Amino acid sequence: MIQKTISINAVIRKVIKDLGIDDKEIFIDDFIEWIGEGLQYIGSYYQYIEKETTIDITDYKGELPCDLVTLLRIHNKSDNLPDSFNKS
């Protein structure tokens, strides 16, 4: 998994600076399209995917998946307990 990333804005600023492009010649939409095409050509892929898993809780503890980045939702299977967390 790739840990070091850079924003599109930083890439565009560097290209503009390195090529000495005037502000009048800049078409940001074209830059964004070219960056997307470049990522496609080098075989880049989405780093994060949403997936569901069941975690058994015993004594208020459960083992989290090793690929967990962000917790989006917790759903209690018990009928008498409401959902305790929902990040939308």
PDB file of N, CA, C and O in Angstrom:
ATOM      1  N   MET A   1       0.835  -1.175   0.000  1.00  0.00           N
ATOM      2  CA  MET A   1       0.000   0.000   0.000  1.00  0.00           C
ATOM      3  C   MET A   1       0.883   1.241   0.000  1.00  0.00           C
ATOM      4  O   MET A   1       1.853   1.317   0.754  1.00  0.00           O
ATOM      5  N   ILE A   2       0.556   2.193  -0.825  1.00  0.00           N
ATOM      6  CA  ILE A   2       1.331   3.418  -0.932  1.00  0.00           C
ATOM      7  C   ILE A   2       0.973   4.344   0.230  1.00  0.00           C
ATOM      8  O   ILE A   2      -0.197   4.675   0.422  1.00  0.00           O
ATOM      9  N   GLN A   3       1.961   4.755   0.993  1.00  0.00           N
ATOM     10  CA  GLN A   3       1.714   5.599   2.154  1.00  0.00           C
ATOM     11  C   GLN A   3       1.905   7.076   1.859  1.00  0.00           C
ATOM     12  O   GLN A   3       1.278   7.912   2.509  1.00  0.00           O
ATOM     13  N   LYS A   4       2.752   7.422   0.898  1.00  0.00           N
ATOM     14  CA  LYS A   4       3.042   8.817   0.623  1.00  0.00           C
ATOM     15  C   LYS A   4       2.193   9.288  -0.556  1.00  0.00           C
ATOM     16  O   LYS A   4       2.262   8.715  -1.643  1.00  0.00           O
ATOM     17  N   THR A   5       1.399  10.322  -0.340  1.00  0.00           N
ATOM     18  CA  THR A   5       0.556  10.857  -1.400  1.00  0.00           C
ATOM     19  C   THR A   5       0.799  12.347  -1.540  1.00  0.00           C
ATOM     20  O   THR A   5       1.394  12.973  -0.662  1.00  0.00           O
ATOM     21  N   ILE A   6       0.342  12.911  -2.639  1.00  0.00           N
ATOM     22  CA  ILE A   6       0.480  14.339  -2.896  1.00  0.00           C
ATOM     23  C   ILE A   6      -0.817  14.807  -3.542  1.00  0.00           C
ATOM     24  O   ILE A   6      -1.436  14.065  -4.305  1.00  0.00           O
ATOM     25  N   SER A   7      -1.224  16.020  -3.243  1.00  0.00           N
ATOM     26  CA  SER A   7      -2.487  16.525  -3.770  1.00  0.00           C
ATOM     27  C   SER A   7      -2.322  16.980  -5.224  1.00  0.00           C
ATOM     28  O   SER A   7      -1.219  17.273  -5.686  1.00  0.00           O
ATOM     29  N   ILE A   8      -3.444  17.028  -5.917  1.00  0.00           N
ATOM     30  CA  ILE A   8      -3.446  17.502  -7.304  1.00  0.00           C
ATOM     31  C   ILE A   8      -2.956  18.940  -7.363  1.00  0.00           C
ATOM     32  O   ILE A   8      -2.236  19.318  -8.288  1.00  0.00           O
ATOM     33  N   ASN A   9      -3.343  19.743  -6.377  1.00  0.00           N
ATOM     34  CA  ASN A   9      -2.935  21.156  -6.356  1.00  0.00           C
ATOM     35  C   ASN A   9      -1.415  21.300  -6.331  1.00  0.00           C
ATOM     36  O   ASN A   9      -0.859  22.153  -7.023  1.00  0.00           O
ATOM     37  N   ALA A  10      -0.753  20.480  -5.545  1.00  0.00           N
ATOM     38  CA  ALA A  10       0.710  20.550  -5.471  1.00  0.00           C
ATOM     39  C   ALA A  10       1.341  20.149  -6.806  1.00  0.00           C
ATOM     40  O   ALA A  10       2.327  20.751  -7.231  1.00  0.00           O
ATOM     41  N   VAL A  11       0.784  19.148  -7.460  1.00  0.00           N
ATOM     42  CA  VAL A  11       1.308  18.713  -8.760  1.00  0.00           C
ATOM     43  C   VAL A  11       1.135  19.826  -9.789  1.00  0.00           C
ATOM     44  O   VAL A  11       2.062  20.128 -10.541  1.00  0.00           O
ATOM     45  N   ILE A  12      -0.048  20.435  -9.823  1.00  0.00           N
ATOM     46  CA  ILE A  12      -0.314  21.504 -10.789  1.00  0.00           C
ATOM     47  C   ILE A  12       0.609  22.697 -10.544  1.00  0.00           C
ATOM     48  O   ILE A  12       1.153  23.260 -11.494  1.00  0.00           O
ATOM     49  N   ARG A  13       0.791  23.090  -9.278  1.00  0.00           N
ATOM     50  CA  ARG A  13       1.700  24.212  -8.964  1.00  0.00           C
ATOM     51  C   ARG A  13       3.113  23.922  -9.440  1.00  0.00           C
ATOM     52  O   ARG A  13       3.773  24.802  -9.993  1.00  0.00           O
ATOM     53  N   LYS A  14       3.588  22.690  -9.232  1.00  0.00           N
ATOM     54  CA  LYS A  14       4.953  22.339  -9.645  1.00  0.00           C
ATOM     55  C   LYS A  14       5.099  22.367 -11.164  1.00  0.00           C
ATOM     56  O   LYS A  14       6.104  22.859 -11.676  1.00  0.00           O
ATOM     57  N   VAL A  15       4.117  21.847 -11.884  1.00  0.00           N
ATOM     58  CA  VAL A  15       4.171  21.855 -13.349  1.00  0.00           C
ATOM     59  C   VAL A  15       4.177  23.285 -13.870  1.00  0.00           C
ATOM     60  O   VAL A  15       4.957  23.619 -14.761  1.00  0.00           O
ATOM     61  N   ILE A  16       3.310  24.130 -13.321  1.00  0.00           N
ATOM     62  CA  ILE A  16       3.253  25.536 -13.747  1.00  0.00           C
ATOM     63  C   ILE A  16       4.590  26.227 -13.491  1.00  0.00           C
ATOM     64  O   ILE A  16       5.080  26.973 -14.339  1.00  0.00           O
ATOM     65  N   LYS A  17       5.175  25.980 -12.324  1.00  0.00           N
ATOM     66  CA  LYS A  17       6.461  26.603 -11.985  1.00  0.00           C
ATOM     67  C   LYS A  17       7.587  26.073 -12.871  1.00  0.00           C
ATOM     68  O   LYS A  17       8.388  26.850 -13.391  1.00  0.00           O
ATOM     69  N   ASP A  18       7.648  24.757 -13.044  1.00  0.00           N
ATOM     70  CA  ASP A  18       8.739  24.156 -13.821  1.00  0.00           C
ATOM     71  C   ASP A  18       8.691  24.529 -15.299  1.00  0.00           C
ATOM     72  O   ASP A  18       9.736  24.708 -15.926  1.00  0.00           O
ATOM     73  N   LEU A  19       7.498  24.647 -15.858  1.00  0.00           N
ATOM     74  CA  LEU A  19       7.370  24.962 -17.272  1.00  0.00           C
ATOM     75  C   LEU A  19       7.288  26.460 -17.545  1.00  0.00           C
ATOM     76  O   LEU A  19       7.328  26.883 -18.701  1.00  0.00           O
ATOM     77  N   GLY A  20       7.174  27.267 -16.486  1.00  0.00           N
ATOM     78  CA  GLY A  20       7.104  28.712 -16.655  1.00  0.00           C
ATOM     79  C   GLY A  20       5.855  29.165 -17.389  1.00  0.00           C
ATOM     80  O   GLY A  20       5.916  30.060 -18.232  1.00  0.00           O
ATOM     81  N   ILE A  21       4.730  28.558 -17.074  1.00  0.00           N
ATOM     82  CA  ILE A  21       3.467  28.886 -17.737  1.00  0.00           C
ATOM     83  C   ILE A  21       2.876  30.143 -17.109  1.00  0.00           C
ATOM     84  O   ILE A  21       2.896  30.300 -15.889  1.00  0.00           O
ATOM     85  N   ASP A  22       2.343  31.052 -17.958  1.00  0.00           N
ATOM     86  CA  ASP A  22       1.667  32.247 -17.463  1.00  0.00           C
ATOM     87  C   ASP A  22       0.317  31.879 -16.876  1.00  0.00           C
ATOM     88  O   ASP A  22      -0.268  30.852 -17.219  1.00  0.00           O
ATOM     89  N   ASP A  23      -0.171  32.741 -15.980  1.00  0.00           N
ATOM     90  CA  ASP A  23      -1.487  32.501 -15.380  1.00  0.00           C
ATOM     91  C   ASP A  23      -2.598  32.489 -16.423  1.00  0.00           C
ATOM     92  O   ASP A  23      -3.618  31.827 -16.226  1.00  0.00           O
ATOM     93  N   LYS A  24      -2.422  33.201 -17.517  1.00  0.00           N
ATOM     94  CA  LYS A  24      -3.451  33.279 -18.556  1.00  0.00           C
ATOM     95  C   LYS A  24      -3.574  31.968 -19.326  1.00  0.00           C
ATOM     96  O   LYS A  24      -4.628  31.687 -19.896  1.00  0.00           O
ATOM     97  N   GLU A  25      -2.528  31.173 -19.352  1.00  0.00           N
ATOM     98  CA  GLU A  25      -2.514  29.937 -20.132  1.00  0.00           C
ATOM     99  C   GLU A  25      -2.994  28.716 -19.342  1.00  0.00           C
ATOM    100  O   GLU A  25      -3.040  27.613 -19.886  1.00  0.00           O
ATOM    101  N   ILE A  26      -3.344  28.896 -18.093  1.00  0.00           N
ATOM    102  CA  ILE A  26      -3.648  27.762 -17.216  1.00  0.00           C
ATOM    103  C   ILE A  26      -5.102  27.332 -17.365  1.00  0.00           C
ATOM    104  O   ILE A  26      -6.019  28.139 -17.213  1.00  0.00           O
ATOM    105  N   PHE A  27      -5.300  26.055 -17.665  1.00  0.00           N
ATOM    106  CA  PHE A  27      -6.626  25.456 -17.713  1.00  0.00           C
ATOM    107  C   PHE A  27      -6.635  24.310 -16.702  1.00  0.00           C
ATOM    108  O   PHE A  27      -6.227  23.189 -17.006  1.00  0.00           O
ATOM    109  N   ILE A  28      -7.106  24.616 -15.505  1.00  0.00           N
ATOM    110  CA  ILE A  28      -7.047  23.657 -14.397  1.00  0.00           C
ATOM    111  C   ILE A  28      -7.772  22.359 -14.746  1.00  0.00           C
ATOM    112  O   ILE A  28      -7.300  21.276 -14.398  1.00  0.00           O
ATOM    113  N   ASP A  29      -8.912  22.454 -15.427  1.00  0.00           N
ATOM    114  CA  ASP A  29      -9.666  21.241 -15.780  1.00  0.00           C
ATOM    115  C   ASP A  29      -8.836  20.296 -16.647  1.00  0.00           C
ATOM    116  O   ASP A  29      -8.909  19.077 -16.491  1.00  0.00           O
ATOM    117  N   ASP A  30      -8.050  20.862 -17.560  1.00  0.00           N
ATOM    118  CA  ASP A  30      -7.179  20.025 -18.396  1.00  0.00           C
ATOM    119  C   ASP A  30      -6.109  19.338 -17.555  1.00  0.00           C
ATOM    120  O   ASP A  30      -5.819  18.159 -17.755  1.00  0.00           O
ATOM    121  N   PHE A  31      -5.520  20.078 -16.610  1.00  0.00           N
ATOM    122  CA  PHE A  31      -4.510  19.481 -15.727  1.00  0.00           C
ATOM    123  C   PHE A  31      -5.092  18.303 -14.953  1.00  0.00           C
ATOM    124  O   PHE A  31      -4.469  17.246 -14.855  1.00  0.00           O
ATOM    125  N   ILE A  32      -6.287  18.491 -14.405  1.00  0.00           N
ATOM    126  CA  ILE A  32      -6.914  17.435 -13.606  1.00  0.00           C
ATOM    127  C   ILE A  32      -7.192  16.212 -14.482  1.00  0.00           C
ATOM    128  O   ILE A  32      -6.984  15.078 -14.049  1.00  0.00           O
ATOM    129  N   GLU A  33      -7.657  16.437 -15.701  1.00  0.00           N
ATOM    130  CA  GLU A  33      -7.907  15.322 -16.625  1.00  0.00           C
ATOM    131  C   GLU A  33      -6.610  14.585 -16.953  1.00  0.00           C
ATOM    132  O   GLU A  33      -6.580  13.355 -16.965  1.00  0.00           O
ATOM    133  N   TRP A  34      -5.534  15.337 -17.221  1.00  0.00           N
ATOM    134  CA  TRP A  34      -4.248  14.715 -17.548  1.00  0.00           C
ATOM    135  C   TRP A  34      -3.708  13.905 -16.373  1.00  0.00           C
ATOM    136  O   TRP A  34      -3.147  12.826 -16.567  1.00  0.00           O
ATOM    137  N   ILE A  35      -3.873  14.420 -15.160  1.00  0.00           N
ATOM    138  CA  ILE A  35      -3.409  13.679 -13.978  1.00  0.00           C
ATOM    139  C   ILE A  35      -4.175  12.364 -13.853  1.00  0.00           C
ATOM    140  O   ILE A  35      -3.584  11.323 -13.570  1.00  0.00           O
ATOM    141  N   GLY A  36      -5.497  12.412 -14.066  1.00  0.00           N
ATOM    142  CA  GLY A  36      -6.303  11.195 -14.026  1.00  0.00           C
ATOM    143  C   GLY A  36      -5.868  10.189 -15.075  1.00  0.00           C
ATOM    144  O   GLY A  36      -5.778   8.993 -14.798  1.00  0.00           O
ATOM    145  N   GLU A  37      -5.596  10.679 -16.293  1.00  0.00           N
ATOM    146  CA  GLU A  37      -5.137   9.779 -17.358  1.00  0.00           C
ATOM    147  C   GLU A  37      -3.773   9.184 -17.026  1.00  0.00           C
ATOM    148  O   GLU A  37      -3.519   8.008 -17.288  1.00  0.00           O
ATOM    149  N   GLY A  38      -2.903  10.002 -16.451  1.00  0.00           N
ATOM    150  CA  GLY A  38      -1.575   9.506 -16.067  1.00  0.00           C
ATOM    151  C   GLY A  38      -1.668   8.401 -15.032  1.00  0.00           C
ATOM    152  O   GLY A  38      -0.965   7.396 -15.128  1.00  0.00           O
ATOM    153  N   LEU A  39      -2.537   8.583 -14.038  1.00  0.00           N
ATOM    154  CA  LEU A  39      -2.719   7.544 -13.021  1.00  0.00           C
ATOM    155  C   LEU A  39      -3.259   6.267 -13.637  1.00  0.00           C
ATOM    156  O   LEU A  39      -2.892   5.167 -13.223  1.00  0.00           O
ATOM    157  N   GLN A  40      -4.126   6.411 -14.621  1.00  0.00           N
ATOM    158  CA  GLN A  40      -4.674   5.245 -15.300  1.00  0.00           C
ATOM    159  C   GLN A  40      -3.590   4.502 -16.086  1.00  0.00           C
ATOM    160  O   GLN A  40      -3.542   3.273 -16.066  1.00  0.00           O
ATOM    161  N   TYR A  41      -2.727   5.241 -16.774  1.00  0.00           N
ATOM    162  CA  TYR A  41      -1.684   4.627 -17.600  1.00  0.00           C
ATOM    163  C   TYR A  41      -0.610   3.912 -16.775  1.00  0.00           C
ATOM    164  O   TYR A  41      -0.052   2.909 -17.219  1.00  0.00           O
ATOM    165  N   ILE A  42      -0.321   4.426 -15.576  1.00  0.00           N
ATOM    166  CA  ILE A  42       0.708   3.767 -14.767  1.00  0.00           C
ATOM    167  C   ILE A  42       0.148   2.621 -13.933  1.00  0.00           C
ATOM    168  O   ILE A  42       0.888   1.947 -13.216  1.00  0.00           O
ATOM    169  N   GLY A  43      -1.151   2.405 -14.027  1.00  0.00           N
ATOM    170  CA  GLY A  43      -1.749   1.277 -13.318  1.00  0.00           C
ATOM    171  C   GLY A  43      -2.092   1.575 -11.880  1.00  0.00           C
ATOM    172  O   GLY A  43      -2.136   0.667 -11.050  1.00  0.00           O
ATOM    173  N   SER A  44      -2.337   2.829 -11.574  1.00  0.00           N
ATOM    174  CA  SER A  44      -2.727   3.191 -10.220  1.00  0.00           C
ATOM    175  C   SER A  44      -4.132   2.654  -9.943  1.00  0.00           C
ATOM    176  O   SER A  44      -4.901   2.420 -10.876  1.00  0.00           O
ATOM    177  N   TYR A  45      -4.464   2.464  -8.694  1.00  0.00           N
ATOM    178  CA  TYR A  45      -5.767   1.960  -8.314  1.00  0.00           C
ATOM    179  C   TYR A  45      -6.209   2.668  -7.044  1.00  0.00           C
ATOM    180  O   TYR A  45      -5.410   3.308  -6.360  1.00  0.00           O
ATOM    181  N   TYR A  46      -7.486   2.543  -6.743  1.00  0.00           N
ATOM    182  CA  TYR A  46      -8.014   3.153  -5.523  1.00  0.00           C
ATOM    183  C   TYR A  46      -7.383   2.485  -4.312  1.00  0.00           C
ATOM    184  O   TYR A  46      -7.308   1.258  -4.239  1.00  0.00           O
ATOM    185  N   GLN A  47      -6.937   3.281  -3.379  1.00  0.00           N
ATOM    186  CA  GLN A  47      -6.257   2.745  -2.214  1.00  0.00           C
ATOM    187  C   GLN A  47      -7.236   2.285  -1.131  1.00  0.00           C
ATOM    188  O   GLN A  47      -6.955   1.347  -0.385  1.00  0.00           O
ATOM    189  N   TYR A  48      -8.376   2.951  -1.054  1.00  0.00           N
ATOM    190  CA  TYR A  48      -9.319   2.653   0.018  1.00  0.00           C
ATOM    191  C   TYR A  48     -10.621   2.125  -0.563  1.00  0.00           C
ATOM    192  O   TYR A  48     -11.146   2.664  -1.537  1.00  0.00           O
ATOM    193  N   ILE A  49     -11.123   1.086   0.037  1.00  0.00           N
ATOM    194  CA  ILE A  49     -12.428   0.573  -0.345  1.00  0.00           C
ATOM    195  C   ILE A  49     -13.264   0.438   0.921  1.00  0.00           C
ATOM    196  O   ILE A  49     -12.743   0.144   1.997  1.00  0.00           O
ATOM    197  N   GLU A  50     -14.567   0.658   0.777  1.00  0.00           N
ATOM    198  CA  GLU A  50     -15.470   0.459   1.905  1.00  0.00           C
ATOM    199  C   GLU A  50     -15.865  -1.010   1.944  1.00  0.00           C
ATOM    200  O   GLU A  50     -16.196  -1.608   0.921  1.00  0.00           O
ATOM    201  N   LYS A  51     -15.823  -1.568   3.124  1.00  0.00           N
ATOM    202  CA  LYS A  51     -16.273  -2.946   3.269  1.00  0.00           C
ATOM    203  C   LYS A  51     -16.850  -3.137   4.649  1.00  0.00           C
ATOM    204  O   LYS A  51     -16.539  -2.402   5.586  1.00  0.00           O
ATOM    205  N   GLU A  52     -17.692  -4.135   4.754  1.00  0.00           N
ATOM    206  CA  GLU A  52     -18.338  -4.434   6.023  1.00  0.00           C
ATOM    207  C   GLU A  52     -17.711  -5.668   6.631  1.00  0.00           C
ATOM    208  O   GLU A  52     -17.269  -6.578   5.929  1.00  0.00           O
ATOM    209  N   THR A  53     -17.683  -5.678   7.945  1.00  0.00           N
ATOM    210  CA  THR A  53     -17.180  -6.851   8.650  1.00  0.00           C
ATOM    211  C   THR A  53     -17.921  -6.985   9.973  1.00  0.00           C
ATOM    212  O   THR A  53     -18.477  -6.015  10.489  1.00  0.00           O
ATOM    213  N   THR A  54     -17.921  -8.164  10.498  1.00  0.00           N
ATOM    214  CA  THR A  54     -18.537  -8.419  11.799  1.00  0.00           C
ATOM    215  C   THR A  54     -17.438  -8.627  12.820  1.00  0.00           C
ATOM    216  O   THR A  54     -16.528  -9.429  12.617  1.00  0.00           O
ATOM    217  N   ILE A  55     -17.531  -7.898  13.916  1.00  0.00           N
ATOM    218  CA  ILE A  55     -16.547  -8.010  14.994  1.00  0.00           C
ATOM    219  C   ILE A  55     -17.273  -8.517  16.232  1.00  0.00           C
ATOM    220  O   ILE A  55     -18.214  -7.885  16.711  1.00  0.00           O
ATOM    221  N   ASP A  56     -16.841  -9.637  16.734  1.00  0.00           N
ATOM    222  CA  ASP A  56     -17.422 -10.183  17.956  1.00  0.00           C
ATOM    223  C   ASP A  56     -16.852  -9.444  19.153  1.00  0.00           C
ATOM    224  O   ASP A  56     -15.635  -9.320  19.295  1.00  0.00           O
ATOM    225  N   ILE A  57     -17.738  -8.954  20.017  1.00  0.00           N
ATOM    226  CA  ILE A  57     -17.338  -8.190  21.199  1.00  0.00           C
ATOM    227  C   ILE A  57     -17.505  -9.079  22.421  1.00  0.00           C
ATOM    228  O   ILE A  57     -18.583  -9.617  22.674  1.00  0.00           O
ATOM    229  N   THR A  58     -16.431  -9.222  23.167  1.00  0.00           N
ATOM    230  CA  THR A  58     -16.451  -9.983  24.418  1.00  0.00           C
ATOM    231  C   THR A  58     -15.813  -9.122  25.505  1.00  0.00           C
ATOM    232  O   THR A  58     -14.694  -8.637  25.335  1.00  0.00           O
ATOM    233  N   ASP A  59     -16.511  -8.932  26.610  1.00  0.00           N
ATOM    234  CA  ASP A  59     -16.029  -8.076  27.707  1.00  0.00           C
ATOM    235  C   ASP A  59     -15.637  -6.695  27.189  1.00  0.00           C
ATOM    236  O   ASP A  59     -14.588  -6.162  27.550  1.00  0.00           O
ATOM    237  N   TYR A  60     -16.489  -6.120  26.339  1.00  0.00           N
ATOM    238  CA  TYR A  60     -16.303  -4.777  25.772  1.00  0.00           C
ATOM    239  C   TYR A  60     -15.070  -4.660  24.882  1.00  0.00           C
ATOM    240  O   TYR A  60     -14.589  -3.551  24.651  1.00  0.00           O
ATOM    241  N   LYS A  61     -14.551  -5.768  24.382  1.00  0.00           N
ATOM    242  CA  LYS A  61     -13.376  -5.759  23.521  1.00  0.00           C
ATOM    243  C   LYS A  61     -13.636  -6.554  22.256  1.00  0.00           C
ATOM    244  O   LYS A  61     -14.362  -7.548  22.270  1.00  0.00           O
ATOM    245  N   GLY A  62     -13.030  -6.103  21.151  1.00  0.00           N
ATOM    246  CA  GLY A  62     -13.134  -6.814  19.886  1.00  0.00           C
ATOM    247  C   GLY A  62     -11.894  -6.545  19.051  1.00  0.00           C
ATOM    248  O   GLY A  62     -11.265  -5.498  19.199  1.00  0.00           O
ATOM    249  N   GLU A  63     -11.535  -7.474  18.178  1.00  0.00           N
ATOM    250  CA  GLU A  63     -10.346  -7.325  17.341  1.00  0.00           C
ATOM    251  C   GLU A  63     -10.721  -6.602  16.045  1.00  0.00           C
ATOM    252  O   GLU A  63     -11.560  -7.073  15.277  1.00  0.00           O
ATOM    253  N   LEU A  64     -10.080  -5.446  15.817  1.00  0.00           N
ATOM    254  CA  LEU A  64     -10.336  -4.669  14.610  1.00  0.00           C
ATOM    255  C   LEU A  64      -9.544  -5.230  13.438  1.00  0.00           C
ATOM    256  O   LEU A  64      -8.474  -5.805  13.641  1.00  0.00           O
ATOM    257  N   PRO A  65     -10.050  -5.075  12.209  1.00  0.00           N
ATOM    258  CA  PRO A  65      -9.311  -5.546  11.030  1.00  0.00           C
ATOM    259  C   PRO A  65      -8.008  -4.759  10.862  1.00  0.00           C
ATOM    260  O   PRO A  65      -7.955  -3.573  11.188  1.00  0.00           O
ATOM    261  N   CYS A  66      -6.977  -5.399  10.364  1.00  0.00           N
ATOM    262  CA  CYS A  66      -5.677  -4.744  10.225  1.00  0.00           C
ATOM    263  C   CYS A  66      -5.679  -3.669   9.138  1.00  0.00           C
ATOM    264  O   CYS A  66      -4.816  -2.791   9.148  1.00  0.00           O
ATOM    265  N   ASP A  67      -6.632  -3.718   8.197  1.00  0.00           N
ATOM    266  CA  ASP A  67      -6.684  -2.721   7.135  1.00  0.00           C
ATOM    267  C   ASP A  67      -7.680  -1.596   7.414  1.00  0.00           C
ATOM    268  O   ASP A  67      -8.064  -0.875   6.494  1.00  0.00           O
ATOM    269  N   LEU A  68      -8.097  -1.438   8.647  1.00  0.00           N
ATOM    270  CA  LEU A  68      -9.043  -0.391   9.031  1.00  0.00           C
ATOM    271  C   LEU A  68      -8.371   0.979   8.968  1.00  0.00           C
ATOM    272  O   LEU A  68      -7.299   1.181   9.538  1.00  0.00           O
ATOM    273  N   VAL A  69      -9.014   1.921   8.267  1.00  0.00           N
ATOM    274  CA  VAL A  69      -8.508   3.291   8.184  1.00  0.00           C
ATOM    275  C   VAL A  69      -9.487   4.231   8.861  1.00  0.00           C
ATOM    276  O   VAL A  69      -9.088   5.039   9.700  1.00  0.00           O
ATOM    277  N   THR A  70     -10.766   4.138   8.510  1.00  0.00           N
ATOM    278  CA  THR A  70     -11.798   5.006   9.065  1.00  0.00           C
ATOM    279  C   THR A  70     -13.019   4.173   9.403  1.00  0.00           C
ATOM    280  O   THR A  70     -13.442   3.314   8.629  1.00  0.00           O
ATOM    281  N   LEU A  71     -13.566   4.437  10.548  1.00  0.00           N
ATOM    282  CA  LEU A  71     -14.771   3.752  10.974  1.00  0.00           C
ATOM    283  C   LEU A  71     -15.970   4.565  10.508  1.00  0.00           C
ATOM    284  O   LEU A  71     -16.118   5.725  10.893  1.00  0.00           O
ATOM    285  N   LEU A  72     -16.820   3.975   9.691  1.00  0.00           N
ATOM    286  CA  LEU A  72     -17.971   4.692   9.146  1.00  0.00           C
ATOM    287  C   LEU A  72     -19.254   4.436   9.920  1.00  0.00           C
ATOM    288  O   LEU A  72     -20.071   5.342  10.082  1.00  0.00           O
ATOM    289  N   ARG A  73     -19.440   3.212  10.401  1.00  0.00           N
ATOM    290  CA  ARG A  73     -20.707   2.893  11.044  1.00  0.00           C
ATOM    291  C   ARG A  73     -20.536   1.706  11.983  1.00  0.00           C
ATOM    292  O   ARG A  73     -19.793   0.765  11.705  1.00  0.00           O
ATOM    293  N   ILE A  74     -21.242   1.780  13.091  1.00  0.00           N
ATOM    294  CA  ILE A  74     -21.329   0.645  14.009  1.00  0.00           C
ATOM    295  C   ILE A  74     -22.800   0.290  14.128  1.00  0.00           C
ATOM    296  O   ILE A  74     -23.645   1.151  14.373  1.00  0.00           O
ATOM    297  N   HIS A  75     -23.086  -0.971  13.953  1.00  0.00           N
ATOM    298  CA  HIS A  75     -24.464  -1.432  14.064  1.00  0.00           C
ATOM    299  C   HIS A  75     -24.511  -2.541  15.099  1.00  0.00           C
ATOM    300  O   HIS A  75     -23.773  -3.522  15.009  1.00  0.00           O
ATOM    301  N   ASN A  76     -25.383  -2.377  16.080  1.00  0.00           N
ATOM    302  CA  ASN A  76     -25.539  -3.400  17.104  1.00  0.00           C
ATOM    303  C   ASN A  76     -26.503  -4.468  16.604  1.00  0.00           C
ATOM    304  O   ASN A  76     -27.588  -4.156  16.112  1.00  0.00           O
ATOM    305  N   LYS A  77     -26.103  -5.724  16.732  1.00  0.00           N
ATOM    306  CA  LYS A  77     -26.966  -6.825  16.312  1.00  0.00           C
ATOM    307  C   LYS A  77     -28.075  -7.087  17.321  1.00  0.00           C
ATOM    308  O   LYS A  77     -29.105  -7.672  16.988  1.00  0.00           O
ATOM    309  N   SER A  78     -27.860  -6.657  18.536  1.00  0.00           N
ATOM    310  CA  SER A  78     -28.848  -6.881  19.588  1.00  0.00           C
ATOM    311  C   SER A  78     -30.095  -6.039  19.301  1.00  0.00           C
ATOM    312  O   SER A  78     -29.987  -4.871  18.926  1.00  0.00           O
ATOM    313  N   ASP A  79     -31.269  -6.630  19.478  1.00  0.00           N
ATOM    314  CA  ASP A  79     -32.521  -5.918  19.160  1.00  0.00           C
ATOM    315  C   ASP A  79     -32.823  -4.789  20.124  1.00  0.00           C
ATOM    316  O   ASP A  79     -33.514  -3.840  19.753  1.00  0.00           O
ATOM    317  N   ASN A  80     -32.333  -4.861  21.339  1.00  0.00           N
ATOM    318  CA  ASN A  80     -32.697  -3.864  22.333  1.00  0.00           C
ATOM    319  C   ASN A  80     -31.720  -2.684  22.399  1.00  0.00           C
ATOM    320  O   ASN A  80     -31.902  -1.785  23.220  1.00  0.00           O
ATOM    321  N   LEU A  81     -30.694  -2.672  21.553  1.00  0.00           N
ATOM    322  CA  LEU A  81     -29.736  -1.567  21.567  1.00  0.00           C
ATOM    323  C   LEU A  81     -29.808  -0.786  20.264  1.00  0.00           C
ATOM    324  O   LEU A  81     -29.830  -1.386  19.189  1.00  0.00           O
ATOM    325  N   PRO A  82     -29.846   0.570  20.340  1.00  0.00           N
ATOM    326  CA  PRO A  82     -29.845   1.365  19.107  1.00  0.00           C
ATOM    327  C   PRO A  82     -28.452   1.434  18.500  1.00  0.00           C
ATOM    328  O   PRO A  82     -27.464   1.082  19.144  1.00  0.00           O
ATOM    329  N   ASP A  83     -28.384   1.897  17.240  1.00  0.00           N
ATOM    330  CA  ASP A  83     -27.069   2.140  16.631  1.00  0.00           C
ATOM    331  C   ASP A  83     -26.336   3.174  17.468  1.00  0.00           C
ATOM    332  O   ASP A  83     -26.909   4.203  17.827  1.00  0.00           O
ATOM    333  N   SER A  84     -25.078   2.911  17.780  1.00  0.00           N
ATOM    334  CA  SER A  84     -24.342   3.820  18.663  1.00  0.00           C
ATOM    335  C   SER A  84     -23.451   4.787  17.904  1.00  0.00           C
ATOM    336  O   SER A  84     -22.969   5.758  18.488  1.00  0.00           O
ATOM    337  N   PHE A  85     -23.217   4.550  16.620  1.00  0.00           N
ATOM    338  CA  PHE A  85     -22.314   5.421  15.856  1.00  0.00           C
ATOM    339  C   PHE A  85     -22.698   5.338  14.386  1.00  0.00           C
ATOM    340  O   PHE A  85     -22.872   4.248  13.841  1.00  0.00           O
ATOM    341  N   ASN A  86     -22.828   6.479  13.760  1.00  0.00           N
ATOM    342  CA  ASN A  86     -23.117   6.502  12.326  1.00  0.00           C
ATOM    343  C   ASN A  86     -22.530   7.767  11.754  1.00  0.00           C
ATOM    344  O   ASN A  86     -23.067   8.850  11.986  1.00  0.00           O
ATOM    345  N   LYS A  87     -21.438   7.663  11.010  1.00  0.00           N
ATOM    346  CA  LYS A  87     -20.777   8.817  10.422  1.00  0.00           C
ATOM    347  C   LYS A  87     -21.194   8.901   8.960  1.00  0.00           C
ATOM    348  O   LYS A  87     -20.787   8.071   8.147  1.00  0.00           O
ATOM    349  N   SER A  88     -21.992   9.886   8.628  1.00  0.00           N
ATOM    350  CA  SER A  88     -22.472  10.031   7.243  1.00  0.00           C
ATOM    351  C   SER A  88     -22.021  11.320   6.641  1.00  0.00           C
ATOM    352  O   SER A  88     -22.335  11.604   5.485  1.00  0.00           O
TER     353      SER A  88
END
